[in-house]
């Protein structure tokens, strides 16, 4: 008899938080207060299942999952990491029991009838993937890389001014200072950080208004446009702030917010979730100005060593500023030796990719052109 994965909402949140505190690799998007809020109401992302690894009464591994049919409308015997609304699906593994936890997650997926486990948007070079690779190696198996890309990241241990000078150069920084001075004609420019649940509850409303005022609303991706998405982000940001795991940063000219961003924090990492700008101030590059201030803020924080932009590859705004690169990819993990079904799963996914990729490239190119015009002045 197959053991179906349990509903995600049934996981004990306290046990989940303790696992997150012990995780070998941080992932702000699989923190319980974030993922439970996603699961409760986010558009197209609710009602996921979960695979858990336990050692006695200690939760040692956790991976939210959905079926391949739900992920791609393909009837494949595979479980797929659930989309947490942020582009990172690295599982949470106990740092003291990472390899046994990875093995148990694979065993649970196999017991559910899956022939493969597919990790979407996983950090390829981190210790969590290393734990899976090691357990597969012991069984004579290897993971299959389905696709990969590099995205912008920040070494927050460095001096911010030196980093920005290297990334942008003196000429570009001078132009950005000129734009900031022109923005100051509308009122004194200041960078605010909301940390407490009360302040975050207010700041998230500012963020939602900014995001819904521009091109994201035209594209239909602004969070405020869907009641479930709006409920998710309000709940997630406030509950995470209560644990010191969320900040909302806002750039203002006097009392007018011109840009705002949501930042998650997990252990020594920060995750830049989303950015909203007032496009009436586009000629002053408000998104870039906010990101410069955020860079200085993170580099000055001794608790943060690394920041993941969680942005699309080749993002026109953040790539020139955060010059570090993080390898992200989709990985197929076979669950049985010499399984003839696994090559069929791989072939079906490759065919889907081949059909969709030209259209995705065209959409991405047009989107980047639009973002470049609207979020950058030069």
Residue, then its C-alpha position, 0 to 999 in steps of 0.5 A: x500500500x502506498x503512503x501518500x505524502x501528508x498535507x503540508x498544513x499538518x506539519x508541527x510548526x514548532x518542529x519545523x522552526x527547530x529544523x529551520x534553525x538547524x538547517x545545513x543550508x538556509x532557504x527563506x522560502x521554506x521557512x514555516x511562516x512563509x510556506x504555511x502562508x503560501x499554502x493557505x491562500x496563494x494563487x495556484x500554490x495552496x494545498x501542497x503536500x510534504x515529505x518529512x524525515x524524522x529521527x526519533x521525535x526530531x524533524x530532520x528533513x522537510x520538502x513540500x511537494x506536488x505531483x508532476x501532473x499539478x506541476x506540468x499537466x504531465x501524467x508522470x510518476x514523479x513528485x516535484x518540489x512545491x513552488x514557494x512563491x520564491x525561486x528557491x526549493x532547496x530542501x531543509x536538512x538537519x546539519x547534523x543528519x543531512x545525509x540520513x535526512x536526504x535518504x529518508x526523503x527519497x525513501x518517503x517519495x519512493x513509498x508514495x509510488x514515485x519513480x523520481x523526485x524533481x527538485x526545481x530551482x535548487x541551489x546546485x553547489x550547496x550542502x543540501x544537494x551534496x547530501x542527496x548526491x552522496x546518498x545516491x552515490x552509495x546506491x550507484x545512482x546519480x542526479x540528472x541536471x535538467x536545466x541550470x542558470x546563474x543568478x545575482x547574489x551578494x557577498x555581504x561580508x565585503x565593504x559595500x562601497x568597495x563592492x559597488x565601486x567595483x560593480x558599477x564604476x565611478x561614472x555610473x555611481x556619479x550618475x546615480x548620485x546625481x539622480x538621487x540629488x534630483x529626487x531630493x528636490x521632491x523631499x529629503x531622501x531616506x531609507x526606512x527599515x520595518x522590522x517589528x510586526x507592527x511596522x511590517x504590517x504597515x510597510x507591506x501595504x505601502x509595498x502592495x500599493x507600489x507594486x500594483x501601480x506599475x507594469x506588474x499590475x499590467x502584466x497581472x503579477x502584482x500581489x494585490x491583484x489576487x485576494x489570496x496572494x495579498x492575504x498570503x504576503x500580509x500573513x507571511x511578512x508579519x509572522x516572519x517579522x515576529x521571529x526576526x525573519x522579515x524586513x521591508x525596506x522603503x525609499x522615500x522622498x519626504x513622506x512619499x514612498x518611491x520604492x519598497x522591497x521585501x527581504x527574508x532572513x534565514x540564519x546568515x542569509x538574506x533573500x530579496x523577494x520582490x521590489x515595487x516602485x512608483x514609476x512616476x519617479x522612474x527617471x531617478x531610478x528608484x529601484x536601483x537607488x533602493x538596491x544600493x541602500x539595501x546593499x549597504x544595509x546588508x553589508x553592514x549587518x554582521x548577521x548576514x554573510x550572503x544575499x540571494x537576489x532570487x531574481x531571474x537570470x540576466x535581470x537588467x536591474x540587479x545583475x550589474x549591482x550584485x556581481x556574485x553568481x549563484x548556480x540554480x537548477x532543476x534536478x531529477x533524482x532517480x529513486x530506483x536502480x535500473x528503473x526504465x521509467x526514469x528515462x521516460x520521465x526525463x524524455x518527457x520533461x526534455x520535450x516539454x522544455x524544447x517546446x516551451x523554451x523558444x516562447x519563454x526566451x521571447x517573453x523573457x527578452x520582452x520583459x527584460x526590455x520593459x523592466x530595463x526601460x522602467x527600472x533603469x535610467x541608463 
